[in-house]
Amino acid sequence: MHREFPELSYDVTIKIEHLRKHDLHLATLRDTGCLFVISAVESVDDFVLEKFDKGHTRSDFLAVAARFRELGMTLLPTFVPFTPWTTLEGYNDLLDVIAQQDLCENVAPIQLAIRLLIPAGSRLLELPDVRAMVGTFDSAALIFPWKHEDARLDALCHEISELVQRGEKLKLTRTEIFSHIRRAARAAAGQGELPGVQHSLAKSTPVPFLDEPWYCCAEPMNDQFVSIGK
């Protein structure tokens, strides 16, 4: 395809474990017009990754991020940061990793506000701690509702969702929205502010991404509810 239509670009979605396993083929993606690779990282906490049965670890993700930098490729990681096992320290650690890996512009802001969705048939319901935590199935919302045992996490999730919606309406950059999110998360954890994240703003080439960065396993934001009928 690339030989016949060299101007054609594309993107792919590949698991972290497969990016690790098929490392020798990554350069082929780069050389045939792949603009970016989406990968469902979900978390940088190995305990949460084990609950999700993701097949990769924190170190695997960091290795893939380093490999993409080495090859000059663009990685767009996605996350489910608000789960029953998320802690304030863990959420701030996720933000620290994103900043340290210079991925602020690569991560859609909504990815930092996503709260785990548990629909009927979810394999998470096989876990005893999940079954003990969820409420009665909501047939209107089609989910098993749940609340975090630390109410600060649910409050922070709501605050960050509002920050993302407000930032996107104001046309802020992803890095600017990230800075607001990081400030709110550190305040929730009782941590002091950090200097603003500026290094991603200096990237010479804009990061390509989809203009509707929405994925499965996520509860919709308020602005995404559409009234139908009456």
C-alpha positions in Angstrom: 0.0 0.0 0.0 2.8 2.4 0.9 4.7 1.7 -2.3 1.6 2.4 -4.4 0.3 5.4 -2.3 3.4 6.8 -0.5 1.4 9.9 0.6 -1.2 7.9 2.5 -0.9 8.0 6.3 -2.6 5.8 8.8 -2.8 5.0 12.5 -3.0 1.7 14.4 -4.0 0.5 17.9 -1.7 -2.0 19.5 -1.4 -3.4 23.0 1.8 -2.6 25.0 2.6 -6.3 25.3 2.5 -6.6 21.5 4.6 -3.5 21.0 7.2 -5.1 23.2 6.9 -8.5 21.6 7.2 -7.2 18.0 9.7 -4.5 18.6 11.6 -5.4 15.4 8.6 -4.4 13.3 8.1 -0.9 14.8 10.4 0.8 12.3 8.2 -0.7 9.5 5.2 1.2 10.9 7.3 4.4 10.9 8.6 3.9 7.4 5.3 3.2 5.8 3.4 6.3 7.0 2.0 5.4 10.4 1.3 8.8 12.1 0.8 7.4 15.6 0.1 4.3 17.6 -2.7 4.3 20.2 -2.2 1.9 23.1 -4.4 1.3 26.1 -1.9 1.6 28.9 -4.7 2.1 31.4 -2.5 2.6 34.5 1.1 2.8 35.6 0.3 1.0 38.8 1.2 -2.7 38.6 -1.5 -3.7 41.1 -4.2 -2.1 39.0 -2.7 -3.5 35.8 -2.9 -7.0 37.4 -6.6 -6.4 38.3 -7.2 -5.4 34.6 -5.3 -8.5 33.4 -3.6 -6.2 30.9 -0.6 -8.4 30.1 1.9 -5.6 30.6 3.6 -3.8 33.5 4.7 -0.2 34.3 8.2 -1.0 33.2 6.9 -2.4 29.8 5.1 0.9 29.2 8.2 3.0 30.0 10.3 0.7 27.8 7.8 1.3 24.9 7.8 5.0 25.5 11.6 5.1 25.3 11.7 3.0 22.2 9.2 5.3 20.4 11.4 8.3 21.3 14.4 6.4 19.9 12.6 5.6 16.6 11.1 9.1 16.3 7.5 7.7 16.5 4.4 9.0 18.2 2.8 7.0 21.0 -0.7 8.0 22.1 -1.4 6.2 25.4 -4.9 6.0 26.8 -5.8 5.5 30.5 -8.6 4.6 32.9 -7.1 6.6 35.9 -10.1 6.4 38.2 -10.7 2.9 39.4 -11.8 1.4 42.8 -8.0 0.8 43.5 -6.8 4.3 42.6 -5.2 6.4 45.4 -4.4 10.1 45.4 -0.8 9.2 45.5 -1.2 6.8 42.5 -3.1 9.4 40.5 -0.4 12.0 41.1 2.2 9.4 40.2 0.5 8.9 36.8 0.7 12.6 36.1 4.3 12.6 37.1 5.1 9.8 34.7 3.3 11.5 31.9 5.3 14.7 32.5 8.6 12.9 32.9 8.0 11.0 29.7 7.2 14.2 27.9 3.8 12.9 26.9 1.6 15.8 28.0 0.7 16.7 24.4 0.2 13.0 23.5 -2.5 12.3 26.1 -6.0 13.6 25.3 -7.1 15.5 28.5 -10.2 13.4 28.8 -8.0 10.4 29.4 -7.1 11.9 32.7 -10.7 12.1 33.8 -12.0 8.7 32.8 -13.8 6.7 35.5 -14.0 2.9 35.2 -17.3 1.8 33.6 -18.6 -1.6 34.7 -21.3 -2.9 32.4 -23.2 -6.2 32.5 -20.8 -9.1 31.7 -17.7 -7.2 32.7 -14.9 -9.7 33.7 -14.2 -7.4 36.6 -17.3 -8.8 38.2 -15.4 -12.0 38.6 -13.3 -10.3 41.2 -14.7 -10.6 44.8 -13.7 -7.1 45.8 -15.6 -5.6 42.8 -18.7 -7.7 43.4 -18.7 -6.5 47.0 -18.3 -2.8 46.0 -20.8 -2.3 43.1 -24.4 -1.4 43.6 -27.5 -2.8 41.9 -27.4 -2.9 38.1 -28.8 0.4 36.6 -30.9 -0.7 33.6 -31.2 2.9 32.4 -27.4 3.7 32.5 -26.6 0.0 31.7 -23.9 -0.1 34.4 -23.1 -1.4 37.8 -22.6 1.9 39.8 -19.8 2.2 42.3 -18.3 4.7 44.7 -14.7 4.9 45.7 -14.1 4.2 49.4 -12.1 7.4 49.5 -14.7 10.1 48.6 -11.8 12.5 47.7 -11.2 10.4 44.6 -14.8 10.7 43.3 -14.6 14.5 44.0 -11.3 14.8 42.2 -12.7 12.9 39.2 -15.6 15.3 39.0 -13.3 18.3 39.3 -11.0 17.1 36.6 -13.9 16.4 34.3 -15.0 20.0 34.7 -11.5 21.2 34.1 -11.2 19.3 30.9 -14.5 20.5 29.6 -13.8 24.1 30.5 -10.3 23.9 29.1 -11.5 22.5 25.8 -14.1 25.2 25.5 -11.4 27.8 26.0 -9.3 26.1 23.4 -6.4 25.6 25.8 -3.5 23.4 24.7 -3.3 19.9 26.1 -0.2 20.9 28.1 -2.1 23.9 29.6 -5.0 21.6 30.6 -2.6 19.1 32.0 -1.0 21.8 34.2 -4.5 22.6 35.6 -5.2 18.9 36.2 -1.8 18.4 37.9 -2.4 21.4 40.2 -5.8 20.1 41.2 -4.5 16.6 41.9 -1.6 17.8 44.0 -4.0 20.1 46.0 -6.3 17.1 46.6 -3.4 15.1 48.0 -2.1 18.0 50.1 1.0 18.5 48.0 2.5 21.8 46.9 2.4 23.1 43.4 5.1 22.4 40.9 6.4 24.7 38.2 4.2 24.7 35.1 5.0 22.1 32.5 6.5 23.9 29.6 8.8 21.5 27.7 6.0 19.9 25.6 5.1 23.4 24.3 8.5 23.6 22.6 8.0 20.5 20.4 9.0 21.5 16.9 6.3 19.2 15.3 2.7 19.1 16.5 1.5 15.8 17.9 -1.0 14.2 15.5 -4.2 12.8 17.1 -7.8 12.0 16.4 -10.2 15.0 16.9 -12.7 12.8 18.9 -10.5 11.1 21.5 -13.1 8.9 23.1 -12.7 5.2 24.0 -14.6 2.4 25.6 -14.7 1.6 29.3 -15.4 5.3 30.1 -18.4 7.0 31.6 -19.5 9.9 29.4 -19.0 13.5 30.5 -22.0 15.8 30.9 -21.5 17.5 27.6 -21.7 14.2 25.8 -25.2 13.4 26.9 -27.6 14.2 24.1 -31.3 14.7 24.8 -33.6 12.5 22.6 -37.3 12.5 22.3 -39.0 14.7 24.9 
